[in-house]
Amino acid sequence: MKLYKLLFILPLFMLASCDLDREPFGISNFWNTEADVWLGLNAAYEPFYNEEGFGRGHFWAGGPSSDDMVINRDKNDDDQLTKFIATSNASGGQFSNWQLMYRTIRRANDVMANTPNITMPDKSRDLILGEANFLCAYSYFYLAKRYGGLPFYDWRKPLEINKPRETKTETYVRIEAYLKEAINHFEAQNAWVRSNDDLGRPNLGAAYGLLAKVYAHWGKYAEAKAAAEKVINSGKYSLDKTGNNGFAHLFSLAGEKGNEVLFNLVNKPVRNQGSVTSVILLSGTLSGGTGWFYFAPTKSLYDAFEAGDLRRRVTMAGAGDEVNFLGKTTVLTSAMISDMSTGYMGTKYSSAYNQLTSWNWETGADVPLLRYSDVLLIHAEAEIFLAGGGSANRTKGVAAAAASFNEVHLRAFGGDPGKAIAAPTFNDLVKERRCELAYEDERHFDLVRWGLAKEVYAAATTATDPRGARTFDPVKNAHFPIPQREIENTDYLLVNNPKPGYSTFE
């Protein structure tokens, strides 16, 4: 049964809040059948679909901390985080991420604890355990990018719930282990792709692709290259190139479930009943009050796109740009988007409005969480760093990176071979990842891990970013403060950032 169907028929006990300090289900006749396990696994996905999960929660600090977007409404706690002046993380959108990810982690651990004891086909067991391990890895990695070293919950030691943070290195070792376990289970079933009934669920490519990203953030480029090549050489995935504008097709209702998407939050066929991602980027003025306009993309992002880059029209729009909403083409004016403080609104997740006849608070578009283009660019990055390029040698061309880099780059220009770069540099890579992955929880964390955040944010002007120059301390601001409530709940066993070993690899 498709994931989106199960997510909306889960019993109430599966959707109730379940912190790590109490049993989540509370009924004695559960965990007896394969059907029970599938229900338990689907409950582990539910926090991702939460409004403060990947409905909009991933935007609050990760997106506006970058130079790609700003918080466009009054949200002081999150605004302080993105301006790197917060002394604690006591409330706001970013505050909720920790709890939601650990809810997924706990539920996935319950699946891992109970699955071995239940009779079911080997295929089901492997897919279930592969997914549970992948969800733990994805959730921990999401948090590690934000907070560094983390406390870990282990179903083998269910009473150990108040634990200190592990170091950042130990945290990445743990994430690596979850992904290797997921890979073992997926490989046992040759699960490079999933059936139509499993749309949205991770596969072997997702596990290897996420492992490549983990290694890149860890600075292990030989391992990142090898993991990315597992995906690339499988021959199971490809970039959408429909109509010489595959990027636009990918972010449409017709293309959102293509094999370029390795891990996807899938909404119901009847839209307006799922994630809220698109509406929080749209002008409320334009949409008659429907758009929440929480975030506005910057002119800095607009200027990053070269002339002819087809991704820009998909990603954002400003005065003078054409948009296609409610079955008609409209040329935007400044008055139509007067509530967007930067003069631009995000359009990357809004194409479903092309097919609606009236404004609705949510279009129900799918939300891609891991794409093949990301894996290709991680591969190109690994080649560049392994050849001596990188942030310390930004203009060194690396021919070995050309194939994976240009596959992404040429699509952005309708396949024009004249746009190929024979030996991409680190500077080329930085720009490509920004334009390809805007709003996808990458830009700020890329700049931090490359050691560029201080330089880039200090160079901003009010002409390109209304905040102007921001002061980023690579030690103090490399990670966000841990949510204050979580520190207090552990009786201060959790220690906050920055702390050597916990916010640095050692």
Sequence and secondary structure as in RCSB ss.txt:
>XXXX:A:sequence
MKLYKLLFILPLFMLASCDLDREPFGISNFWNTEADVWLGLNAAYEPFYNEEGFGRGHFWAGGPSSDDMVINRDK
NDDDQLTKFIATSNASGGQFSNWQLMYRTIRRANDVMANTPNITMPDKSRDLILGEANFLCAYSYFYLAKRYGGL
PFYDWRKPLEINKPRETKTETYVRIEAYLKEAINHFEAQNAWVRSNDDLGRPNLGAAYGLLAKVYAHWGKYAEAK
AAAEKVINSGKYSLDKTGNNGFAHLFSLAGEKGNEVLFNLVNKPVRNQGSVTSVILLSGTLSGGTGWFYFAPTKS
LYDAFEAGDLRRRVTMAGAGDEVNFLGKTTVLTSAMISDMSTGYMGTKYSSAYNQLTSWNWETGADVPLLRYSDV
LLIHAEAEIFLAGGGSANRTKGVAAAAASFNEVHLRAFGGDPGKAIAAPTFNDLVKERRCELAYEDERHFDLVRW
GLAKEVYAAATTATDPRGARTFDPVKNAHFPIPQREIENTDYLLVNNPKPGYSTFE
>XXXX:A:secstr
  HHHHHTT  HHHHS   TTS S   TT SSSHHHHHHHHHHHHHHHHSIIIIITGGGTTTTTTTTSEEE S  
HHHHHHHTT  S B SSHHHHHHHHHHHHHHHHHHHHHHGGGS   HHHHHHHHHHHHHHHHHHHHHHHHHHSS 
    TTSTT  S     HHHHHHHHHHHHHHHHHHHHHTT SS  GGGTTS  HHHHHHHHHHHHHHHT HHHHH
HHHHHHHHTS      GGG HHHHHTSTTTTTSTTEEEEE   SSSSSS  TTGGGS TTTTTT     EEE HH
HHHHS TT THHHHHEEETT EEEETTEEEE  GGGGTT TTSEEE TT GGGGG SS  S     EEEEEHHHH
HHHHHHHHHHHTT BTTBTT   GGGHHHHHHHHHHTTTT GGG  SS  HHHHHHHHHHHSTTSS HHHHHHHH
T HHHHHHT  TTT TT S    TTTSSS   BHHHHHHTTT S  S  TTTSS  
